Structure formats: C-alpha cells, structure tokens
C-alpha cells in the first residue's frame, strides 16, 4: 500500500472501518494517524489513535480481544480505510460482537454460514426440546456421518438428474449436516476457510512459477 497518497484530516487522522474477514460484518470504526497505521501494517494488529487520550492504542491490549489484520484498503478518494480482520472475541467493550448493535431501522439479519454455525453451537450448548439438530448431537458422530453420506448421495442424484432447483435444495441439506459435523468435531468455519485460502495461495504460486518457467 502506498500510504503517501492518503488524505489525513487537519488533526492528522483518517477513519478506519473494521470488517470481520469471515462474515463481512462491520465491527467498529476507529481513527488512525500515520504512526498507528504503520504499526498496524507491521504488527498485523489493529492499532488506532485515541482522540480522547491522545495516544496510540492497540485493540485488545487490555481485553485480549485483538483484531488480527488480514488486509487494509483505501477508498477511491484516499480519505478512509477498510480493514478486514479476524476478531479474537467480541469487538465492542460492551461484550457485543460489533459496536453497531443499536438499530435505527430494523431489517432481517443477513444469512451467513458463520451465523448458522453459531446457531448450531448454541443448540449444542443449550439443547432445545424437539430440535432436529439436538437429535443429531444426541445420537453422536456415527449418526451425523451417516446423514452426511446420505445427503452427499442425494446431491449426486439430483445433479445427475439435471434438476437445478432440486440440486440446490440437496446442497443446502448437505451444507447443514456438514456444519453439524464441524460443530461436533470442534472444526470452525475459519479452520476450513484457512485451509481453502492456503490452497489458493499455493495454486497462485504454482501458476506464477509455471508462467516464469515458460
């Protein structure tokens, strides 16, 4: 990133919006000066400038809820930053996941695999009578694996039949049961995302090496 072209305000600050790298949810808004931005880029931990205390502060230095930086981008005008990060716990000092939890206009919560995963974790920790999810957890790993196998077969059958809508339906069933398996085995969405990301990096590197060899 070329920080020389950034437009800091009269106080030497630039707003930085922090977004959850996995869910896309906006976690907080902070302000950085040149020093805190440089520290963020070097340490890969979100570091801001406190306007009230007039000093640098690293998010999580007292709570342990650090924001591990994945990427930093600037907007088209160079006067705002977008930070994608992996939060280590709730971001807001109130204990909320995001600082933005007071709605002025209510709307449906956007769906995400991370959100569904969190719901399944909640079902496991706090069983609900009559819940199919809790039925699976109660039956244990073998039952869950059996359902994953059955749903995989149904995806294949639907796909082979060429029915697009039916295939979508069966893929959704398979995704749900795979997430149940992940919760049962303590595998997080981030674990799978990191594995996929590592493969993407390796594939990209291999393509670059192949291109250079030609």
C-alpha positions as CSV (number, residue, x, y, z in Angstrom):
1,X,0.0,0.0,0.0
2,X,1.2,3.5,-0.9
3,X,0.5,5.5,2.2
4,X,1.9,8.7,0.8
5,X,-1.3,9.4,-1.1
6,X,-3.6,9.0,1.9
7,X,-5.6,12.1,2.9
8,X,-5.4,12.6,6.6
9,X,-7.6,15.3,8.1
10,X,-6.5,18.5,9.8
11,X,-5.8,16.6,13.0
12,X,-3.7,14.1,11.1
13,X,-6.3,11.3,11.3
14,X,-8.1,9.0,8.9
15,X,-11.2,6.9,9.7
16,X,-10.7,3.2,9.6
17,X,-13.7,0.8,9.3
18,X,-13.0,-2.7,10.6
19,X,-14.9,-5.6,8.9
20,X,-15.0,-9.2,10.0
21,X,-13.0,-11.1,7.4
22,X,-15.2,-14.2,7.7
23,X,-18.7,-12.7,7.9
24,X,-18.3,-9.3,6.3
25,X,-20.0,-7.7,9.3
26,X,-18.8,-4.2,10.2
27,X,-17.2,-4.5,13.7
28,X,-16.1,-0.9,14.6
29,X,-15.0,2.5,13.4
30,X,-11.7,3.9,14.7
31,X,-9.2,6.6,13.7
32,X,-5.6,6.1,12.7
33,X,-2.7,8.5,12.3
34,X,0.4,7.8,10.3
35,X,2.1,6.1,13.2
36,X,-0.8,3.9,14.2
37,X,-1.4,2.9,10.6
38,X,2.3,2.0,10.2
39,X,2.1,-0.1,13.4
40,X,-1.0,-1.8,12.2
41,X,0.7,-2.8,8.9
42,X,3.8,-4.0,10.7
43,X,2.3,-5.9,13.6
44,X,-0.9,-7.1,11.8
45,X,-2.9,-6.0,14.9
46,X,-5.4,-3.1,14.6
47,X,-3.9,-0.1,16.2
48,X,-5.7,3.3,16.5
49,X,-5.1,6.8,17.8
50,X,-7.3,7.7,20.7
51,X,-8.7,11.2,20.3
52,X,-9.7,11.4,23.9
53,X,-6.4,10.1,25.4
54,X,-4.3,11.4,22.6
55,X,-2.2,8.3,22.3
56,X,-1.9,5.1,20.3
57,X,-3.8,2.0,21.4
58,X,-3.9,-1.5,20.1
59,X,-7.4,-3.0,20.1
60,X,-7.3,-5.9,22.6
61,X,-4.3,-4.8,24.6
62,X,-6.4,-4.9,27.8
63,X,-9.2,-7.3,27.0
64,X,-7.2,-9.8,24.8
65,X,-9.8,-9.3,22.1
66,X,-7.3,-8.4,19.4
67,X,-8.2,-7.8,15.7
68,X,-5.8,-9.7,13.6
69,X,-5.4,-7.8,10.3
70,X,-5.9,-9.7,7.0
71,X,-5.9,-6.7,4.7
72,X,-6.1,-2.9,4.5
73,X,-7.5,-1.0,1.6
74,X,-8.2,2.7,0.9
75,X,-11.3,4.1,-0.7
76,X,-11.2,5.9,-4.1
77,X,-10.6,9.3,-2.5
78,X,-7.8,8.1,-0.2
79,X,-9.5,9.5,2.8
80,X,-10.9,6.4,4.5
81,X,-9.6,2.9,5.2
82,X,-11.2,-0.5,5.2
83,X,-9.6,-3.1,7.4
84,X,-10.5,-6.8,7.1
85,X,-9.6,-8.6,10.3
86,X,-10.2,-11.8,12.3
87,X,-11.6,-10.9,15.7
88,X,-10.3,-12.7,18.8
89,X,-13.6,-12.3,20.8
90,X,-16.2,-9.6,20.9
91,X,-15.1,-6.3,19.4
92,X,-17.3,-3.9,21.4
93,X,-16.4,-3.0,25.0
94,X,-20.0,-3.9,26.0
95,X,-19.3,-7.5,25.0
96,X,-21.3,-7.3,21.8
97,X,-19.7,-8.8,18.7
98,X,-19.9,-5.5,16.8
99,X,-20.1,-1.9,18.1
100,X,-23.0,-1.4,15.7
101,X,-25.9,-3.1,17.5
102,X,-28.4,-0.3,18.1
103,X,-30.8,-0.4,15.1
104,X,-32.5,2.8,13.8
105,X,-34.2,0.8,11.1
106,X,-34.8,-2.9,11.7
107,X,-34.2,-5.4,8.9
108,X,-33.7,-9.1,8.7
109,X,-30.3,-10.4,9.7
110,X,-28.2,-11.3,6.6
111,X,-27.6,-15.1,6.3
112,X,-24.1,-16.4,6.6
113,X,-22.6,-19.8,7.2
114,X,-20.8,-18.3,10.2
115,X,-24.2,-17.3,11.6
116,X,-25.7,-20.7,11.0
117,X,-22.6,-22.3,12.6
118,X,-23.0,-20.1,15.7
119,X,-26.7,-21.1,15.9
120,X,-25.6,-24.8,15.8
121,X,-23.0,-24.2,18.5
122,X,-25.8,-22.6,20.6
123,X,-28.0,-25.6,20.1
124,X,-25.2,-27.9,21.3
125,X,-24.5,-25.8,24.4
126,X,-28.2,-25.1,25.2
127,X,-30.4,-28.0,23.9
128,X,-33.9,-27.3,22.7
129,X,-36.6,-29.9,23.1
130,X,-37.8,-31.2,19.8
131,X,-34.8,-29.8,17.9
132,X,-33.6,-32.0,15.0
133,X,-30.1,-30.5,15.5
134,X,-30.1,-31.7,19.1
135,X,-31.3,-35.1,18.0
136,X,-28.2,-35.4,15.8
137,X,-25.9,-34.3,18.6
138,X,-27.6,-36.7,21.0
139,X,-27.1,-39.6,18.6
140,X,-23.5,-38.8,18.1
141,X,-20.8,-38.8,15.5
142,X,-21.8,-42.0,13.7
143,X,-25.4,-40.7,13.1
144,X,-24.1,-37.4,11.8
145,X,-21.6,-39.1,9.5
146,X,-24.4,-41.3,8.2
147,X,-26.5,-38.2,7.4
148,X,-23.6,-36.5,5.6
149,X,-23.2,-39.6,3.5
150,X,-26.9,-39.8,2.7
151,X,-27.1,-36.1,1.8
152,X,-24.0,-36.4,-0.4
153,X,-25.7,-39.2,-2.4
154,X,-28.8,-37.1,-2.8
155,X,-26.8,-34.2,-4.2
156,X,-25.2,-36.6,-6.7
157,X,-28.6,-38.0,-7.7
158,X,-30.2,-34.5,-8.1
159,X,-27.2,-33.3,-10.1
160,X,-27.2,-36.3,-12.3
161,X,-30.9,-35.7,-13.0
162,X,-30.1,-32.2,-14.2
163,X,-32.7,-30.6,-11.8
164,X,-31.1,-27.3,-10.8
165,X,-33.6,-26.4,-8.1
166,X,-33.5,-29.9,-6.6
167,X,-29.7,-29.8,-6.6
168,X,-29.7,-26.5,-4.8
169,X,-32.1,-27.9,-2.2
170,X,-30.0,-31.0,-1.6
171,X,-26.7,-29.0,-1.5
172,X,-28.3,-26.9,1.3
173,X,-29.2,-30.0,3.2
174,X,-25.6,-31.3,2.8
175,X,-24.1,-27.9,3.9
176,X,-26.3,-28.0,7.1
177,X,-25.2,-31.6,8.0
178,X,-21.6,-30.8,7.3
179,X,-21.8,-27.8,9.7
180,X,-23.3,-30.1,12.3
181,X,-20.3,-32.4,11.8
182,X,-18.0,-29.5,12.2
183,X,-19.5,-28.4,15.4
184,X,-19.4,-32.0,16.7
185,X,-15.7,-32.2,15.9
186,X,-14.8,-28.7,17.0
187,X,-13.9,-27.6,13.5
188,X,-14.7,-23.9,12.9
189,X,-15.7,-22.1,9.7
190,X,-12.4,-20.2,10.0
191,X,-10.5,-23.5,10.1
192,X,-11.9,-24.5,6.7
193,X,-11.5,-21.0,5.3
194,X,-7.8,-21.0,6.2
195,X,-7.4,-24.4,4.6
196,X,-9.0,-23.2,1.4
197,X,-7.1,-19.9,1.5
198,X,-3.8,-21.8,1.8
199,X,-4.7,-23.9,-1.2
200,X,-5.5,-20.7,-3.2
201,X,-2.1,-19.2,-2.3
202,X,-0.3,-22.4,-3.3
203,X,-2.2,-22.6,-6.6
204,X,-1.4,-19.0,-7.4
205,X,2.2,-19.5,-6.6
206,X,2.4,-22.6,-8.8
207,X,0.8,-20.7,-11.7
208,X,3.4,-17.9,-11.3
209,X,6.2,-20.4,-11.3
210,X,4.8,-22.2,-14.3
211,X,4.5,-18.9,-16.1
212,X,8.0,-17.8,-15.2
213,X,9.4,-21.2,-16.5
214,X,8.0,-20.7,-20.0
